[in-house]
Amino acid sequence: AFAIPSPWTFGTADRVRFGEIDALDHVNHTAYLRWFETFRISYFREYGISDYGPDSPRIVLKSISAEFIKEMTVGQDYVITGRTSSFRNTSWVMEYGVWTNKGLQATGQSVLVQLTRDGSAKLPLSDSIRNTFKTRDSADAL
């Protein structure tokens, strides 16, 4: 319904809540980062990256950024899209888009690193995850 273009193929829908609004009556910048985090959980489960069970690898957020294009207000419906744009041996870069019926509202990017469960070492991405990034997101292997 929001005419989201390629290469965005995976997203989650939601609505702006009153608690996400700041003193200027628009969505506070911290809400976008929470939205990206919530999106990542669905993405990781759907893509088979992590089920967050006791045997799953630890995935840590190394960096995150956001760019705010248009303000959003309470009650607006939106879709968060995300994709892996590139990956290395133990890490990957994700891009995000926040869409409404008025188009692209914000973008973001994060770098994630996969660690062993105890966090003591970096853990290489499995061939399955690497192939999923390539086939579902057209991600580049670096």
BELMO-V756236 format. One line per field, one symbol per residue. phi: phi as a letter, one per 40 degrees, with the letter a starting at -180 (. if undefined). psi: psi as a letter, one per 20 degrees, with the letter a starting at -180 (. if undefined). burial: b if it has 9 or more other ideal C-beta (glycine too) atoms within 8 Angstrom, else e. A space follows every 50 residues. Layout:
phi: ???
psi: ???
burial: ???
This chain:
phi: .cfcccccbbabbabccdcccbccgbccdcccccccccddcccdcccgca bgccbcccbbccaaaabbcbcbbdgccabcbaaccaabcbbabbbbbbbb cbhcbabaaabbbcbcdcgcacbdccdccdccdcccbfcccb
psi: hjlprqjoiprqqaqpqhijqaijkrpqhhhghgggggghggggghikgq jkrijqrppqogqqrqpogqqqrqipqrppqqqphrqbgjrqpqqqqoqa ijbphqrrqqpqpprrhijiqqpqqqhggghggghhikqpp.
burial: eeebeeebebbeebebeeebbeeeebbeeebbbebbebbbbbbbbebebe eeeeebbbbeeeebebebebebbbebebbbbbbbbbbeebbbbbbbbbbb eeebbbbbbbbbbbbbbeeeebbebeeebbebbbebbebeee
